[in-house]
Amino acid sequence: MRRAALALILCGAAIGAGCGEDSSGGDPDAPDDGSATELEITVSVDATAPDQAEAMVAAVTCPGDEAAVCDAVAAIPDDPGAPIDPATPCTEIYGGPDSMTVEGTLRGQPIDAVFSRENGCEIERFDHFADLLKVLFPSYQPGSAIGA
């Protein structure tokens, strides 16, 4: 009786030890729910700002990129590329001639959106990416061209 009980305990332990193993040989930190992020981000600023005359381009892959990049991606709200409802009242404040294109997959969802800083609503959409832009382009300051 004692041996049978011991055998059951050992069998249970052996089965439990196999739980959670990844037999695919892939990255154990990679999500398996299709929530990976692969983005191409292009930021264009006003050509009259001499230090930011060229478009800035970055590719982002999470998991995979450095922690600061992926943490900034995690802070982006769901569906940041959703267009503003035309009936939404927006402040008529100009945030500069900056524009940004984001294409790819954000946490498993496709995104293909253009962002601007032409009014308060568009500035808010653009600023969803502010933390990520700070990490990717440390010298970039949104709207800096209007002060040039």
N, C-alpha and C positions, 0 to 999 in steps of 0.2 A: 504494500500500500504506500509506504513511504517512497519507494523507488518510483512508483507511478506518478505520485504527486511531484517529485523532483523532476521527472522527465517532462511533465506538463509545464512546469515553471521554466525549464530550460528551453523548451520549444517556443513558449510565449516570448521569452527574451530574444531568441534568435529571430523570430518574426518581427518583433518590435525594432530590432536593430536595423533591419532592412528598410524600414519606413523612412521616407524622405530622401532616399538616395536618388541621385540623378543619373540615370543610365544612358542619357543622351550624350554625355561627355561635353555638354555646352557650358556656358558661363553660369555658375550657380546664382549670380546676382541678376541675371537677365530675367525679366518678367516673362511668364509663359502664357499670359492672357492677351497677347496682341497689343499691349500698351506701350510698345517701344516708340521712341521719338526719333525721327530723322528729318531735319529741317535744313533748308537753304534760306538764309536771311540776307537780303540785300538792302542796305541803307544808302540812300542818296541824299546829299545835302546841297545847299546852294553853292554854286561854283564861285561866288564872290567871297566866300570864306576861304582864305588861302590855305589854311591848315586842314581843311576838310573838302577839298575840291573833287576828290575821287570818290566813287561809290565804294562802299565797304561791303565785303561779302564774307560770309562765314557758313560753314557746314556744322551742324550740331547733331550728335548721335548720343542718345541716352537709352539705356545704360551704355557706357563706353567712354564718354568724355570725362574730364576731370569733375570732381564732386561739386565745385562751385558752379559750373555750367549746368549740371543736372539739377542742383538745388534751385537755381534760377528758373529752369524749365518747370519744375514742380510748382513754382509760385504762380505760373501763368494760369488764369482761370479757364474753365472749360469753354470751348467755342469762342475764342477771342476774336476770330475773324468774322463773326456774324455782323452783317451790315446793320447800321442804325436805322430804325424804323423812321420813315420820312415824317411821321407825325410827332416824333420826339422833339421837344423844344431843346435847342442847344445854345449855349452862350456864344455870342459872336466875338470870340477872342481868337486872334491869329497867333499860332504857336510856331510859325516859321515854315519855310519851304521844304522841310525834310519830308521824305517819303520812304516807306519801307515795304518790301515785298517779302512775304513768308510763304514758302511752298514746301510741301512734303506731308509728313505725318506727325501729329502731336498727340502723344499718349494713345496711339492706335487709331486716331481719327484723322482723316485727310483734311488738309488746310491748304488753301490757295487764296491768299488775301493780300490786298494792298491797303496800307495805312498811311494817313497823312496827319498834318497838324493844323488843318484849315479852320477848325472851330472847336469848341469845348468838347463836344461828343467825340470827334475824331482824335483829339489829343488824349482823351481817356482811353480809347482803343489802343492808340500807339503806346501809351504808358504802361499797358499790361506787360509790355516787353522790356520795360526800363531796367529791371534788375539784370536780365539776360544781356542787354546791350552794354551795360556797365562792365560785365565780365568779358564779353567778346571784344569790345572796342573801348578800352579804358579812357582814351582821350576824347571820345565822342561826347558832346553835350547837346541833347536835343534842343532845337530852336536857337542855337548859338548864332546862326547866320543872320538873324534879324537884328542882332546887336553889332554886327560887323560894320 
